[in-house]
Amino acid sequence: MWSKRPRARHAPFPTPDTQHARGNLARSAAAPESAQPLVRPYAMTGSSTQPRYQLAIEALVSTSAAPSALQELLPEHQRICALCREIKSVAEVSALLQMPLGVARILVADLAEAGMVIVHEPSASQPGARPDTTLLERVLSGLRKL
């Protein structure tokens, strides 16, 4: 009744020594070295690939939404709102939440459309116009602090 085929042999569970011997080619998906998001970027954005309107990476984002209003939002939107209680640029939101810039732009644009965040776009300047010196000084100061 039982099959006469030999049983399949499974390789023993890799130990750190065997992984090192293999050149660290075998990485466990359950325990990556750095925390990777469990959700693909397109799933975070609801399959959107473009923001509803263009946001400059230096655009500033702030929110004063009540915590009770955030409970019905997606977790990514909640994280952005919590982060933007203090004014942050779109680039900072992307970096601090460790998400691609395009995803951050789409999520911030969605929140702005819903009225959950306020986007402070940089002033539109004429082609060839010089940037504001106070802005440049603030950027330089921030770079020195890094």
N, C-alpha and C positions, 0 to 999 in steps of 0.2 A: 503494500500500500504506500508506504513512504518512498519518496524519491531516493534513488541510489546516487544522485549527484553529490559530489563532495560539497561540504559547506564552504561558503565564501569566507575568506579570512579578511579581517579588518586590521588595518594598521593600528598600532597602539596610539593612544592620544599623544600628540606631540608635546614634549617637554621643552622648557626654555633651551636646554642643551641641544636637542635635535633641531629646533628651529634655527638656532645659531649656526649649526653645522650645515643647514640647507641655505644659508645666506639670507635668513629672515624672509624667504619668499612666501612662507605660509603665515598669513596674518589672520587672526580670528576675527570674524565679522561681528561676533557678539561682544568683543572687548577691544575696540580700536584704540590706538595710542592716543589720539585726540578725539574729543567728542565731536562727532559728525551729526548733522541734523538727520532725524529719522524720516523726514518728509522731504520729497523732492521740491525744488524751488517752484516749478510750475503748479504744484498742488497748493503751495502756500498762497499763490496769487489767484487761485480759482481759474487756472488755465489762461490767464491774461498774459500776453507777451509784451504789451506796450502800456505805459501809464495813460490815463485818460487825458492828461495834459503834461507837457514837458516840465520837469523839475530840474533846475540847475543843481549840481552836486553841492554848491555852496549855499543853496537856499536854506534858510533857518526854519526850524519846525518847533512849535510849542503847543502845549495843551493845558487846559484848565478843566478838563472833563472830570466830573465827579466819579469816584471809584465805583459807585453803584451803576453808573452808565456803562462802565467797561465790562461788566459781567456777561453781557450778551455778545461781546465781540469775540472773534477768533483769537487764539492765544498769541499769534504773531502781532495782531493789532493791539492787544493788551500790553505786550512788551514794549511796543513803540510808544504807546501813550504813557506808560510808566516812565520810560526813559526821557520823554520830552516834557516832563514837568519842569525841567530846566531846559532852556533853549539849546538845541543841538542842530548841526547841519545835517543834510541828507547823507553826506559822506560819513559823518560820525555815527549816525544811526546804523548805517550799513556795517561799519567796522566794529562798533560795540556789540551789536547783536550777531556778528559773524555770519552775515548773509550777503549774497551778491548784491552789488549796487543796483542792478536792474530790478531785482526783487524788492529792495528797500524803496525804490522810486515808485513802483506800482502800489505797494502797501500804503505808503504815505499819501499818494494821490487818492487812493480809496478812502482813507481816513479824512482827508481834506474835503472830499466831496460829501461825506456823511456829516461834516461839521464837527468832527471829533478833534481835529488838530487845525492849527492856523499855520499857513505857510507864508513866510516873509521872504519873498523873492528879492534878489539883489536888484538894485536900481538899474533900469535899462540905460546903458550909456551909448553915446554916439560912436560910430566906428572911428578909431583913431583918438578917442578921448582918453585922457589919463585917469587911472583909477584913483579913488579917494586915498589920500596919504594915511589917514587914521586907520583905514582898513588894512593897508599894507603893514603899518606898524603893529597892529594886533596880530596879524598873521606871522610876522617876524618874531614877535614876542612868544607866540605859541610854539613856533618851531624851536626856539632857543630852550624852552622848557622841556622839550622832548629829550 
